[in-house]
Amino acid sequence: MAIVGPSGAGKSTLLALLAGLDVPTTGRVLLADADLTALDEDGRARLRAERVGFVFQAFHLIPALTALENVMLPLELAGRRDARAEATQTLGRVGLGTRTGHYPRQLSGGEQQRVALARAFVTRPAVLFADEPTGNLDAATGTRVCDLLFEMNRDLQTTVVLVTHDHVLAGRCARALHMDAGRLV
């Protein structure tokens, strides 16, 4: 699903509410049969760790960790013993099998976003939230990242909710919601 609309329409705020990063002042948010508004911050964090992946425009990779270590991190936090093998396999899947030892500063923007994509999908989340996943990429690189996003979405049967200004990207989604001035229109 795509969420589209002009800048300032509330798209990223809606995404943060859906992911439990923010709490609404009224109403409820249900994610994986859990009422996020009834959970404390630890409960929301636990649910996110177990069921949610994130991809952001700014990549949010940890500079002191290699590509492999960045992708291993959510698995290690979950106590997975197979973190290295899973992360290596997932990096190979996004075309970075030969770049596992590189730090973010040694990678292009497209490579950094593919590391972020691998990190988001490595836990096989039920839902992946993507906020302008191609916003910092040139058109060709953005297309390649989108192709990987939709390929992994299909193969892993993960629900993807993305915020985008790109109508071509939104058109590739099964459904698009339009926002304006904080409301769905």
C-alpha positions, 0 to 999 in steps of 0.5 A, spaced: 500 500 500 502 506 498 500 513 502 501 519 497 500 526 498 503 533 498 509 535 503 506 536 510 500 532 508 501 527 514 504 521 511 510 520 515 506 522 521 501 516 519 506 511 518 509 513 525 502 512 528 501 505 524 508 503 526 507 505 534 513 510 534 508 515 536 501 514 540 495 518 537 492 523 542 485 519 540 483 513 537 486 506 537 492 503 532 491 495 531 497 492 529 498 484 528 492 483 533 495 488 538 492 495 540 498 499 540 495 504 544 494 499 550 501 497 550 507 501 553 513 503 550 517 497 551 511 493 549 510 497 542 518 496 541 517 488 543 512 488 537 516 492 532 522 487 533 518 481 532 513 483 527 515 490 523 521 492 519 523 499 517 526 502 511 527 510 511 529 515 506 536 517 510 538 509 510 539 510 518 545 505 518 550 505 524 556 508 521 561 504 526 558 497 523 559 493 517 554 492 512 553 485 515 553 487 522 548 492 520 543 487 517 545 482 523 543 487 528 536 485 529 537 478 529 542 478 534 537 483 538 532 477 537 537 472 540 538 468 533 544 464 533 543 464 525 544 471 525 551 471 521 548 466 516 541 469 515 544 476 514 550 474 509 544 470 505 540 476 505 545 481 503 547 476 497 539 476 495 540 484 494 546 484 490 551 485 496 554 479 497 561 482 496 560 488 500 559 485 507 565 488 510 564 495 507 562 500 512 556 505 510 561 510 508 564 506 503 558 504 500 554 508 494 547 511 496 544 505 492 548 500 496 546 503 503 539 503 501 540 495 499 543 494 506 537 498 509 532 493 505 536 487 507 536 489 514 528 490 514 527 484 511 532 479 514 527 478 520 521 476 515 517 481 518 509 481 518 509 488 515 514 493 513 514 500 513 518 504 508 518 512 508 520 515 501 525 509 500 527 512 494 527 519 496 535 520 496 536 516 490 537 517 482 532 514 478 535 508 476 538 506 483 531 508 485 528 503 480 533 497 482 531 498 490 524 498 488 524 492 484 528 489 490 522 491 495 517 488 491 520 482 489 522 481 497 515 483 498 512 478 494 517 472 496 516 473 503 509 475 503 510 481 507 505 487 507 508 493 505 506 500 507 510 506 503 510 513 503 512 516 497 511 522 492 513 518 486 506 516 483 510 511 479 512 507 485 505 508 488 502 505 481 506 499 483 502 498 489 496 494 490 492 500 493 494 507 494 491 512 499 491 519 498 492 524 504 491 532 504 492 536 510 492 530 515 486 527 512 485 521 508 481 523 501 
